[in-house]
Amino acid sequence: MSDKLNLLPIVFLGGGLGASFRWLISLASIQMGAPLWGATLFVNTLGTLIYFLSFKFSAADVVWHQHFLRIGLLGSLTTFSTLSYEVFSAVKNGQHIQAAIIFGLNILTGIVIAVGVLR
């Protein structure tokens, strides 16, 4: 376990960068007048694309890369909790079609990217 704890600073750095990018993208979305769920769709799509490309184009034995990029940066950039909240809010406000679109686009784009990159 102590060997794994040596990776904590790498995960911490990646997580801080990913969370900061996520926040900046949300601010940009608000500034452009786009719906906030569009920012969530964007980061989830971008994060999924980078995640699967990292499997395709990186060496499997590069431990720092896996922890910095996949766990830290992409783990904090993409956000299932925000997606869940946005779908819940749309349902609560009676916007059932918008809730289905938000959910469907986030899930479907992830699957399409995975199939497209890894096939």
PyMOL commands that set and color helices and strands:
alter all, ss='L'
color gray80, all
select helices_A, chain A and resi 2-5+8-31+36-57+63-77+80-92+96-118
alter helices_A, ss='H'
color red, helices_A
deselect
rebuild
show_as cartoon
